[in-house]
Amino acid sequence: MRAMERKLTSPTVLRDLLARHGIRLRSELGQHFLVDENILARILELTEAAGDETAVEVGAGAGTLTCALAPRVRKLLAVEVDRRLIPVLEETTAAHPNVRVIRGDFRELSLASFGKGILLVGNLPYGITSDVLLKLVREREAVERAVFMVQREVGEKLVCPPGPEASRLGVHLRAYFDVKVVRKVPRTVFFPPPEVDSALVRLSRLATPRITAREDWFEWTLAALFASRRKTLRNALAARAPVADVDRLLAEVGLDPRVRGETLTLDALDRLAEAVGRAGLVPTP
């Protein structure tokens, strides 16, 4: 690991660097920087970066991961929303000509504009994790894989089987990606430490989705069912469509109207979304 990479994993060096630029970290932006070389090495291993690809980092911060990943990819776009950190990033990444620092909100950028088969990486601020992962689903054609640090509880919910702990976002992701929680990460490896532990998550886009229903039909169905988690299938759908239509539709797909949507398998959700769409229950955009 190069000298700058070792320095950026030192809390003392990182604190001095930020102080020199007159920066106080803002908790509302989820600014907790990784200061552990072992975790950093594990992230690099998980990226499987082979040299000839474009990577996009979400929330590059002070450049710890940026500098470590840069030698492993052809091009690295370091996205950072906090304008105060741009000079820091430009300083720490100066030795890597393949790094381009972008000041902006990742959620507002088009992934397709970066090319095809991109690698996404990042220590995601907890407040935008859901937005980033939903963007990953909706713009997945541009992405090959992603390695993210997320809040531990969020990571665990992403891979929960059908049942009370299942999450809408996890189901949505697994329709199009292979999702794995690789390891838990203690809060002590960040500067400053957050209030909760984290988890490393790896996502690989599937060559063929696990569902066949149209994307908008599937997303509408998930929204209808998970917005009313305590309601039965019948009641959740009846809040958005005539009861008679709902009863007929559930009978056609062979689903018990008394169960809750969170208990359905991905296959059952796919069949329901297909039926919902063909019945014309999904509003036209």
Secondary structure as GFF3:
##gff-version 3
##sequence-region A 1 285
A	DSSP	alpha_helix	3	8	.	.	.	ID=ss1
A	DSSP	alpha_helix	11	20	.	.	.	ID=ss2
A	DSSP	three_ten_helix	27	29	.	.	.	ID=ss3
A	DSSP	beta_strand	33	34	.	.	.	ID=ss4
A	DSSP	alpha_helix	37	47	.	.	.	ID=ss5
A	DSSP	beta_strand	54	58	.	.	.	ID=ss6
A	DSSP	alpha_helix	64	69	.	.	.	ID=ss7
A	DSSP	three_ten_helix	70	72	.	.	.	ID=ss8
A	DSSP	beta_strand	75	80	.	.	.	ID=ss9
A	DSSP	three_ten_helix	83	85	.	.	.	ID=ss10
A	DSSP	alpha_helix	86	92	.	.	.	ID=ss11
A	DSSP	beta_strand	99	103	.	.	.	ID=ss12
A	DSSP	three_ten_helix	106	108	.	.	.	ID=ss13
A	DSSP	three_ten_helix	111	114	.	.	.	ID=ss14
A	DSSP	beta_strand	118	123	.	.	.	ID=ss15
A	DSSP	three_ten_helix	126	128	.	.	.	ID=ss16
A	DSSP	alpha_helix	129	138	.	.	.	ID=ss17
A	DSSP	three_ten_helix	140	142	.	.	.	ID=ss18
A	DSSP	beta_strand	143	151	.	.	.	ID=ss19
A	DSSP	alpha_helix	152	158	.	.	.	ID=ss20
A	DSSP	alpha_helix	168	174	.	.	.	ID=ss21
A	DSSP	beta_strand	177	185	.	.	.	ID=ss22
A	DSSP	three_ten_helix	187	189	.	.	.	ID=ss23
A	DSSP	beta_strand	190	191	.	.	.	ID=ss24
A	DSSP	beta_strand	198	205	.	.	.	ID=ss25
A	DSSP	alpha_helix	215	226	.	.	.	ID=ss26
A	DSSP	alpha_helix	233	238	.	.	.	ID=ss27
A	DSSP	alpha_helix	243	253	.	.	.	ID=ss28
A	DSSP	three_ten_helix	261	263	.	.	.	ID=ss29
A	DSSP	alpha_helix	266	278	.	.	.	ID=ss30
###
